[in-house]
Amino acid sequence: MSRQSEQVLAEALSLPPIERAEIVEKLLSGFEFSERRTIDELWAKEAESRIDAYEQGEIATIPAKEVFEKIEQRKG
């Protein structure tokens, strides 16, 4: 990896989790490949399935704040 790439990566890793996730999504969306549509459709079905399970009381939620705090604790 080039020095510039390493610098960009270091800066990205220092961002809050939500901003890092946004960067990842934007980077990945820059790749075009034949399976992309299929993968997107599968993720959409998975998301709908999880929403249905939540609405039917089959799964519980965890506040995002707790999730991101745990992520930050693991980093440190």
DSSP file (Angstrom, degrees, kcal/mol; ACC not computed):
  #  RESIDUE AA STRUCTURE BP1 BP2  ACC     N-H-->O    O-->H-N    N-H-->O    O-->H-N    TCO  KAPPA ALPHA  PHI   PSI    X-CA   Y-CA   Z-CA
    1    1 A M              0   0    0      0, 0.0     0, 0.0     0, 0.0     0, 0.0   0.000 360.0 360.0 360.0 141.0    0.0    0.0    0.0
    2    2 A S     >  -     0   0    0      1,-0.1     4,-2.5     4,-0.0     5,-0.2  -0.247 360.0-110.5 -72.4 163.6    1.3    3.4   -0.8
    3    3 A R  H  > S+     0   0    0      1,-0.2     4,-2.2     2,-0.2     5,-0.2   0.903 120.8  51.8 -60.4 -41.1    2.1    6.0    1.8
    4    4 A Q  H  > S+     0   0    0      2,-0.2     4,-2.5     1,-0.2    -1,-0.2   0.912 109.4  49.4 -62.7 -42.7   -0.8    8.1    0.7
    5    5 A S  H  > S+     0   0    0      1,-0.2     4,-2.7     2,-0.2    -2,-0.2   0.907 110.3  50.8 -62.9 -42.1   -3.2    5.1    1.0
    6    6 A E  H  X S+     0   0    0     -4,-2.5     4,-2.5     2,-0.2    -1,-0.2   0.881 110.6  49.6 -63.3 -37.9   -1.8    4.3    4.5
    7    7 A Q  H  X S+     0   0    0     -4,-2.2     4,-2.4     2,-0.2    -2,-0.2   0.923 111.3  48.2 -67.1 -44.0   -2.4    7.9    5.5
    8    8 A V  H  X S+     0   0    0     -4,-2.5     4,-2.6     1,-0.2    -2,-0.2   0.924 112.6  49.4 -61.5 -44.2   -6.0    7.9    4.2
    9    9 A L  H  X S+     0   0    0     -4,-2.7     4,-2.6     2,-0.2    -2,-0.2   0.926 110.0  50.3 -61.7 -45.7   -6.6    4.6    6.0
   10   10 A A  H  X S+     0   0    0     -4,-2.5     4,-0.8     1,-0.2    -1,-0.2   0.907 112.5  47.2 -60.3 -42.2   -5.3    5.9    9.3
   11   11 A E  H >< S+     0   0    0     -4,-2.4     3,-0.6     1,-0.2     4,-0.4   0.913 112.0  50.1 -65.8 -42.1   -7.4    8.9    9.0
   12   12 A A  H >< S+     0   0    0     -4,-2.6     3,-1.5     1,-0.2    -2,-0.2   0.899 107.3  54.3 -63.5 -40.6  -10.5    6.9    8.2
   13   13 A L  H 3< S+     0   0    0     -4,-2.6    -1,-0.2     1,-0.3    -2,-0.2   0.705 101.6  59.8 -68.1 -18.5   -9.9    4.5   11.1
   14   14 A S  T << S+     0   0    0     -4,-0.8    -1,-0.3    -3,-0.6    -2,-0.2   0.555  88.2  97.1 -85.6  -6.7   -9.8    7.5   13.5
   15   15 A L  S <  S-     0   0    0     -3,-1.5     5,-0.0    -4,-0.4    -3,-0.0  -0.358  89.0 -88.6 -77.5 160.0  -13.4    8.5   12.5
   16   16 A P     >  -     0   0    0      0, 0.0     4,-2.2     0, 0.0     3,-0.4  -0.295  45.6-104.0 -62.0 155.2  -16.5    7.6   14.5
   17   17 A P  H  > S+     0   0    0      0, 0.0     4,-2.5     0, 0.0     5,-0.2   0.849 118.4  53.2 -53.2 -41.6  -18.1    4.2   13.5
   18   18 A I  H  > S+     0   0    0      1,-0.2     4,-2.1     2,-0.2     5,-0.1   0.919 110.3  47.2 -64.7 -41.8  -21.0    5.7   11.6
   19   19 A E  H  > S+     0   0    0     -3,-0.4     4,-2.0     2,-0.2    -1,-0.2   0.887 111.2  51.7 -66.7 -37.3  -18.7    7.8    9.4
   20   20 A R  H  X S+     0   0    0     -4,-2.2     4,-2.5     1,-0.2    -2,-0.2   0.915 109.0  51.1 -62.9 -41.6  -16.4    4.8    8.8
   21   21 A A  H  X S+     0   0    0     -4,-2.5     4,-2.5     1,-0.2    -2,-0.2   0.892 108.3  51.8 -63.2 -39.4  -19.5    2.8    7.7
   22   22 A E  H  X S+     0   0    0     -4,-2.1     4,-2.3     2,-0.2    -1,-0.2   0.906 110.0  48.9 -63.1 -41.0  -20.5    5.6    5.3
   23   23 A I  H  X S+     0   0    0     -4,-2.0     4,-2.7     2,-0.2    -2,-0.2   0.924 110.7  50.5 -64.6 -43.9  -17.0    5.6    3.8
   24   24 A V  H  X S+     0   0    0     -4,-2.5     4,-2.9     1,-0.2     5,-0.2   0.932 110.4  49.8 -59.1 -46.1  -17.1    1.8    3.4
   25   25 A E  H  X S+     0   0    0     -4,-2.5     4,-2.1     1,-0.2    -1,-0.2   0.915 112.1  47.4 -60.9 -43.1  -20.5    1.9    1.7
   26   26 A K  H  X S+     0   0    0     -4,-2.3     4,-0.6     2,-0.2    -1,-0.2   0.892 113.0  48.7 -67.0 -38.7  -19.3    4.6   -0.7
   27   27 A L  H >< S+     0   0    0     -4,-2.7     3,-1.1     1,-0.2     4,-0.2   0.942 113.0  47.0 -64.6 -46.5  -16.1    2.8   -1.5
   28   28 A L  H >< S+     0   0    0     -4,-2.9     3,-1.7     1,-0.3    -2,-0.2   0.850 104.5  60.4 -65.5 -33.2  -17.9   -0.5   -2.1
   29   29 A S  H 3< S+     0   0    0     -4,-2.1    -1,-0.3     1,-0.3    -2,-0.2   0.697  93.5  67.8 -68.9 -15.3  -20.5    1.2   -4.3
   30   30 A G  T << S+     0   0    0     -3,-1.1     2,-0.5    -4,-0.6    -1,-0.3   0.601  85.1  84.9 -77.2 -10.9  -17.7    2.2   -6.6
   31   31 A F    <   -     0   0    0     -3,-1.7     2,-0.5    -4,-0.2    -4,-0.0  -0.807  63.2-163.7 -94.3 128.0  -17.2   -1.4   -7.6
   32   32 A E        +     0   0    0     -2,-0.5     2,-0.3     4,-0.0    -3,-0.0  -0.948  20.3 156.6-110.3 126.9  -19.3   -2.8  -10.3
   33   33 A F    >   -     0   0    0     -2,-0.5     3,-1.9     1,-0.0     4,-0.4  -0.977  52.1-107.2-147.4 158.8  -19.5   -6.5  -10.7
   34   34 A S  T 3  S+     0   0    0     -2,-0.3     3,-0.4     1,-0.3     4,-0.3   0.776 115.8  50.8 -61.4 -30.1  -22.0   -8.9  -12.2
   35   35 A E  T 3> S+     0   0    0      1,-0.2     4,-2.7     2,-0.1    -1,-0.3   0.498  81.4  98.0 -86.7  -1.9  -23.3  -10.2   -8.9
   36   36 A R  H <> S+     0   0    0     -3,-1.9     4,-2.8     1,-0.2     5,-0.2   0.899  82.7  48.0 -55.2 -48.0  -24.0   -6.8   -7.4
   37   37 A R  H  > S+     0   0    0     -3,-0.4     4,-2.4    -4,-0.4    -1,-0.2   0.915 112.9  48.9 -62.0 -42.8  -27.7   -6.7   -8.2
   38   38 A T  H  > S+     0   0    0     -4,-0.3     4,-2.4     2,-0.2    -1,-0.2   0.923 112.2  48.3 -62.2 -44.6  -28.2  -10.2   -6.8
   39   39 A I  H  X S+     0   0    0     -4,-2.7     4,-2.5     1,-0.2    -2,-0.2   0.921 111.1  50.3 -63.2 -44.2  -26.3   -9.3   -3.6
   40   40 A D  H  X S+     0   0    0     -4,-2.8     4,-2.1    -5,-0.2    -1,-0.2   0.902 110.9  49.6 -60.5 -41.3  -28.3   -6.1   -3.2
   41   41 A E  H  X S+     0   0    0     -4,-2.4     4,-2.2     2,-0.2    -1,-0.2   0.906 110.5  50.1 -64.4 -41.9  -31.6   -8.0   -3.7
   42   42 A L  H  X S+     0   0    0     -4,-2.4     4,-2.3     1,-0.2    -2,-0.2   0.908 110.8  49.0 -64.1 -41.6  -30.5  -10.6   -1.1
   43   43 A W  H  X S+     0   0    0     -4,-2.5     4,-2.6     2,-0.2    -1,-0.2   0.884 109.4  52.7 -64.9 -37.7  -29.6   -7.9    1.4
   44   44 A A  H  X S+     0   0    0     -4,-2.1     4,-2.3     2,-0.2    -2,-0.2   0.918 110.2  47.7 -63.8 -42.4  -33.0   -6.2    0.8
   45   45 A K  H  X S+     0   0    0     -4,-2.2     4,-2.4     2,-0.2    -2,-0.2   0.906 111.8  50.6 -63.0 -41.4  -34.8   -9.5    1.5
   46   46 A E  H  X S+     0   0    0     -4,-2.3     4,-2.4     2,-0.2    -2,-0.2   0.916 109.7  50.1 -62.8 -43.5  -32.7  -10.0    4.7
   47   47 A A  H  X S+     0   0    0     -4,-2.6     4,-2.3     1,-0.2    -2,-0.2   0.928 111.6  48.1 -61.2 -45.4  -33.5   -6.5    5.9
   48   48 A E  H  X S+     0   0    0     -4,-2.3     4,-2.6     1,-0.2    -1,-0.2   0.896 110.4  52.4 -62.0 -40.1  -37.2   -7.0    5.3
   49   49 A S  H  X S+     0   0    0     -4,-2.4     4,-2.4     1,-0.2    -1,-0.2   0.903 110.2  47.7 -62.1 -42.0  -37.0  -10.4    7.2
   50   50 A R  H  X S+     0   0    0     -4,-2.4     4,-2.3     2,-0.2    -2,-0.2   0.887 111.0  50.9 -67.9 -38.5  -35.3   -8.7   10.1
   51   51 A I  H  X S+     0   0    0     -4,-2.3     4,-2.7     2,-0.2    -2,-0.2   0.934 111.1  48.8 -63.0 -45.2  -37.9   -5.9   10.2
   52   52 A D  H  X S+     0   0    0     -4,-2.6     4,-1.7     1,-0.2    -2,-0.2   0.921 110.9  50.1 -59.8 -44.8  -40.7   -8.5   10.1
   53   53 A A  H  <>S+     0   0    0     -4,-2.4     5,-2.8     1,-0.2     6,-0.8   0.897 111.9  48.2 -62.4 -40.3  -39.1  -10.5   13.0
   54   54 A Y  H ><5S+     0   0    0     -4,-2.3     3,-1.7     4,-0.2    -2,-0.2   0.941 110.6  50.2 -64.2 -47.3  -38.7   -7.4   15.1
   55   55 A E  H 3<5S+     0   0    0     -4,-2.7    -1,-0.2     1,-0.3    -2,-0.2   0.781 110.4  50.8 -63.8 -26.8  -42.3   -6.3   14.5
   56   56 A Q  T 3<5S-     0   0    0     -4,-1.7    -1,-0.3    -5,-0.2    -2,-0.2   0.381 117.4-113.7 -90.8   3.1  -43.5   -9.8   15.5
   57   57 A G  T < 5S+     0   0    0     -3,-1.7    -3,-0.2     2,-0.2    -2,-0.1   0.679  81.6 124.4  76.4  17.6  -41.5   -9.7   18.7
   58   58 A E  S   <S+     0   0    0     -5,-2.8     2,-0.3    -6,-0.2    -4,-0.2   0.715  73.0  31.6 -83.8 -21.8  -39.1  -12.4   17.6
   59   59 A I  S    S-     0   0    0     -6,-0.8     2,-0.2    -9,-0.1    -2,-0.2  -0.973  73.5-138.6-135.3 151.7  -36.0  -10.4   18.0
   60   60 A A        -     0   0    0     -2,-0.3     2,-0.3    -3,-0.1    -6,-0.0  -0.562  18.6-126.1-101.1 168.9  -35.0   -7.6   20.4
   61   61 A T        -     0   0    0     -2,-0.2    -1,-0.0    -7,-0.1     0, 0.0  -0.781   6.5-149.3-113.6 160.3  -33.1   -4.4   19.6
   62   62 A I        -     0   0    0     -2,-0.3     5,-0.1     3,-0.0     0, 0.0  -0.999  34.7-106.5-124.7 129.1  -30.0   -2.9   21.1
   63   63 A P    >>  -     0   0    0      0, 0.0     4,-1.8     0, 0.0     3,-0.7  -0.270  24.5-126.7 -55.9 138.8  -29.6    0.9   21.1
   64   64 A A  H 3> S+     0   0    0      1,-0.3     4,-2.8     2,-0.2     5,-0.3   0.854 108.6  62.4 -55.5 -36.9  -27.1    2.0   18.5
   65   65 A K  H 3> S+     0   0    0      1,-0.2     4,-2.0     2,-0.2    -1,-0.3   0.905 104.6  47.2 -57.1 -42.7  -25.3    4.0   21.2
   66   66 A E  H <> S+     0   0    0     -3,-0.7     4,-2.2     2,-0.2    -1,-0.2   0.915 111.3  51.0 -64.9 -43.2  -24.6    0.8   23.1
   67   67 A V  H  X S+     0   0    0     -4,-1.8     4,-2.0     1,-0.2    -2,-0.2   0.943 112.8  44.6 -60.1 -49.2  -23.4   -1.0   20.0
   68   68 A F  H  X S+     0   0    0     -4,-2.8     4,-2.4     1,-0.2    -1,-0.2   0.832 109.9  55.6 -69.1 -31.4  -21.0    1.8   19.0
   69   69 A E  H  X S+     0   0    0     -4,-2.0     4,-2.2    -5,-0.3    -1,-0.2   0.915 108.1  49.1 -64.8 -41.1  -19.7    2.1   22.6
   70   70 A K  H  X S+     0   0    0     -4,-2.2     4,-1.9     2,-0.2    -2,-0.2   0.896 110.2  51.2 -63.3 -40.1  -18.8   -1.6   22.6
   71   71 A I  H  X S+     0   0    0     -4,-2.0     4,-1.6     1,-0.2    -2,-0.2   0.935 110.6  48.0 -62.0 -45.7  -17.0   -1.2   19.2
   72   72 A E  H  X S+     0   0    0     -4,-2.4     4,-1.7     1,-0.2    -1,-0.2   0.870 108.9  54.3 -64.4 -36.7  -15.0    1.7   20.6
   73   73 A Q  H  < S+     0   0    0     -4,-2.2    -1,-0.2     1,-0.2    -2,-0.2   0.881 107.5  50.6 -64.6 -37.5  -14.1   -0.3   23.7
   74   74 A R  H  < S+     0   0    0     -4,-1.9    -1,-0.2     1,-0.2    -2,-0.2   0.836 108.1  53.3 -69.5 -32.2  -12.8   -3.1   21.6
   75   75 A K  H  <        0   0    0     -4,-1.6    -1,-0.2     1,-0.2    -2,-0.2   0.891 360.0 360.0 -67.1 -38.9  -10.6   -0.7   19.6
   76   76 A G     <        0   0    0     -4,-1.7    -1,-0.2    -5,-0.1    -2,-0.2   0.461 360.0 360.0 -75.9 360.0   -9.0    0.8   22.7
